[in-house]
Amino acid sequence: MTYHVLVPDNVHPSALEVLNAAPGIEVTAPGQMKREETLAAIPSADALIIRSATKVDAEMLAAAANLKLIARAGVGVDNVDVEAATRHGVIVMNTPEGNTIATAEHAFGLMLALARHIPNAQISMRDGKWDRKSFMGIELRGKTLGIVGFGRIGRAIAKRALAFEMTVIAHDPYIPEDIAADLGVELVSLDELYRRADFITLHSVITDETRGMVNAATLGKMKQGVRIINAARGALINESELAEAIKSGQVGGAALDVYEQEPPQADNPLVGLPGVVHTPHLAASTEDAQVAVAVEAAELIVAALTRNEYKNVVNPDALEAKRPQA
């Protein structure tokens, strides 16, 4: 039997090598496809490999008569209507491991840039100035880092922070205390983390509980002068309330790679605000990570189609529906 794998986004050639080497798989990968091109090609596809550009919504799923699998070369599946996929019996998988180090390093780099005013100092020198007084920083050593969300990325950041001689505390209701303790990290309540941390880095998924979790009320619980890093999801932060807290001095600064609306609009209260470091959603954008997630996505598809093996399934109900009942 031959399976048709459609790749409507640009992925690293290494992924195509994995697919082409697998028996019984036919690949269509012309490069970045327009939506109408994808809609025209998808009826014959058994599997999709996508990045962030292709939106797999209800309309596309309705057109995908033979679709069995979607593999997202990356962690987030915001561009996939997972509920609609489940209704259509389509299994959705992601690649959470490939981006871990890239994201952790970027978040840690944001923290260093914030602590030492590196972006503004660079701009000042580019403008021909030699201004040392305006950019007095602080050391990470001896400071307390609070990590909200202690999954793969949170744990990778903890290892790096401990190497910088920081005290690391974390909050994650789904992680056993012994996992944190083995790394030298103390699990605490969210309120205690807010109270103790000098730096807070966010690594939670978006849920009803976490959406807008950094807001006026929670900012008021934090240590005055706290610095906040977000390389996870923009919707974790109420942007206008964070901006006001920075202006008032309650928050000492923020370093942001993600925004509630991307790209942020011109009236975004944090863009251009003194004390805020910005990058345009770059955390996973390394050559190493793009190779890793693309290859992992291809391997997931090959394993599922040719060996009926599934990993990193984000909608297990669709998988359960395919398994024979005892």
Residue pairs with C-beta under 8 A, 6 or more apart in sequence:
1 24
2 24
2 25
2 26
3 24
3 25
3 26
3 46
3 47
3 305
3 306
4 26
4 28
4 44
4 45
4 46
4 47
4 66
5 19
5 25
5 26
5 27
5 28
5 45
5 46
5 47
5 48
5 49
5 301
5 305
6 28
6 29
6 38
6 41
6 42
6 45
6 47
6 48
6 49
7 15
7 16
7 19
7 27
7 28
7 29
7 48
7 49
7 50
8 32
8 33
8 37
8 38
8 41
8 48
8 50
8 53
8 54
9 32
9 33
9 49
9 50
9 51
9 52
9 53
9 54
9 73
10 31
10 32
10 51
10 53
11 29
11 49
11 51
11 73
11 294
11 297
11 298
12 290
12 291
12 294
12 295
14 291
14 294
14 295
14 298
15 49
15 73
15 294
15 295
15 297
15 298
16 27
16 29
16 298
18 295
18 298
18 299
18 302
19 25
19 27
19 29
19 298
19 301
19 302
20 27
22 302
22 305
22 306
23 306
24 305
24 306
25 301
25 302
25 305
25 306
28 41
28 45
32 53
33 41
33 54
35 54
35 55
38 54
38 60
39 59
39 60
39 63
42 48
42 60
42 63
42 64
42 67
43 63
43 64
43 65
43 66
44 66
45 64
45 66
45 67
46 66
46 67
46 68
46 69
46 305
47 67
47 68
47 69
47 70
47 71
47 301
47 304
47 305
48 54
48 56
48 64
48 67
48 69
48 70
48 71
49 70
49 71
49 73
49 294
49 297
49 298
49 301
50 56
50 70
50 71
50 72
50 73
50 79
50 80
51 72
51 73
51 74
52 74
52 76
52 78
52 79
53 79
54 79
55 79
55 80
56 70
56 79
56 80
56 81
56 85
57 81
57 84
58 81
58 84
61 67
61 81
61 84
61 85
61 88
61 90
62 88
64 88
64 90
67 88
67 90
68 89
68 90
68 91
68 304
68 305
69 90
69 91
69 92
69 93
69 300
69 301
69 304
69 305
70 80
70 85
70 90
70 91
70 92
70 93
71 93
71 94
71 95
71 297
71 298
71 300
71 301
72 79
72 80
72 92
72 93
72 94
72 95
72 297
73 95
73 98
73 290
73 293
73 294
73 296
73 297
74 94
74 95
74 98
74 99
74 284
74 293
75 94
75 95
75 96
75 99
75 284
76 94
76 233
77 92
77 94
77 314
80 92
82 92
82 314
82 315
85 91
85 92
85 315
85 318
86 92
86 315
86 317
86 318
89 318
89 321
89 322
90 318
91 304
91 310
91 313
91 315
91 318
91 319
91 322
92 313
92 314
92 315
92 318
93 297
93 300
93 304
93 310
93 311
93 312
93 313
93 314
94 312
94 314
95 292
95 293
95 296
95 297
95 300
95 312
96 152
96 312
97 152
97 292
97 296
98 289
98 292
98 293
98 295
98 296
99 153
99 283
99 284
99 289
99 292
99 293
100 152
100 153
100 156
101 156
101 288
101 289
102 283
102 284
102 285
102 286
102 288
102 289
103 153
103 156
103 231
103 283
103 284
103 289
104 153
104 156
104 157
104 160
105 160
105 286
106 231
106 257
106 279
106 282
106 283
106 284
107 153
107 157
107 201
107 203
107 229
107 231
107 257
107 283
108 157
108 160
108 161
110 229
110 231
110 255
110 256
110 257
110 277
110 279
111 140
111 145
111 199
111 201
111 227
111 229
111 255
112 118
112 140
113 119
113 255
113 277
114 227
114 229
114 253
114 254
114 255
114 277
115 137
115 138
115 139
115 140
115 199
115 227
116 135
116 137
116 138
117 134
117 135
117 136
117 137
119 277
120 134
120 135
121 131
121 135
124 131
124 134
124 135
140 161
140 164
140 165
140 166
140 199
141 164
141 165
141 166
142 165
142 166
142 167
143 166
143 167
143 198
143 199
144 166
144 167
144 168
144 169
144 196
144 197
144 198
144 199
145 157
145 158
145 161
145 166
145 167
145 168
145 169
145 197
145 198
145 199
145 200
145 201
146 169
146 170
146 171
146 193
146 194
146 196
146 197
146 199
146 200
146 201
147 154
147 157
147 158
147 168
147 169
147 170
147 171
147 185
147 200
147 201
147 203
148 154
148 170
148 171
148 172
148 190
148 193
148 200
148 201
148 202
148 203
148 204
148 213
149 170
149 171
149 172
149 202
149 203
149 204
149 205
149 232
150 158
150 170
150 171
150 172
150 175
150 179
150 180
150 185
150 187
150 203
151 172
151 175
151 203
153 203
153 232
154 170
154 172
154 201
154 203
155 179
155 183
157 201
157 203
158 168
158 170
158 183
158 184
158 185
159 183
161 168
162 168
162 183
162 184
162 185
166 199
168 183
168 184
168 185
168 186
169 185
169 186
169 187
169 188
169 192
169 193
169 196
169 197
170 180
170 185
170 186
170 187
170 188
170 193
171 187
171 188
171 189
171 190
171 193
172 187
175 187
177 187
180 186
180 187
181 187
188 196
191 221
193 200
194 200
194 218
194 221
194 222
194 223
195 221
195 222
195 223
196 223
197 222
197 223
197 226
198 223
198 225
198 226
198 227
199 226
199 227
199 228
199 229
200 222
200 226
200 227
200 228
200 229
201 228
201 229
201 230
201 231
202 213
202 214
202 228
202 229
202 230
202 231
202 232
202 233
202 236
202 237
203 231
203 232
204 210
204 213
204 232
204 233
204 236
205 232
205 233
206 233
206 235
206 236
210 236
211 235
211 236
212 235
212 236
212 237
212 238
213 236
213 237
214 228
214 230
214 236
214 237
214 238
214 241
214 242
215 237
215 238
215 241
215 242
216 238
216 241
216 244
216 245
219 241
219 242
219 245
219 250
219 251
220 250
222 250
222 251
224 249
224 250
224 252
225 249
225 250
225 251
225 252
226 250
226 251
226 252
227 251
227 252
227 253
227 254
227 255
228 237
228 242
228 251
228 253
228 254
228 255
229 254
229 255
229 256
230 236
230 237
230 254
230 255
230 256
230 257
230 258
231 257
231 258
231 283
232 258
233 258
234 256
234 258
234 259
234 260
234 261
234 262
235 260
237 256
237 260
239 259
239 260
239 268
239 269
239 270
240 269
242 251
242 254
242 270
243 269
243 270
243 273
244 269
245 251
246 252
246 253
246 254
246 270
246 273
246 275
246 276
247 273
251 275
252 275
253 275
253 276
253 277
254 270
254 275
254 276
254 277
255 276
255 277
255 278
256 270
256 276
256 277
256 278
256 279
257 278
257 279
257 280
257 281
257 282
257 283
258 281
258 283
259 268
259 270
259 281
261 268
262 281
263 280
264 270
264 271
270 276
270 278
271 278
284 290
284 293
300 310
300 311
300 312
303 309
303 310
303 311
304 310
310 319
313 319
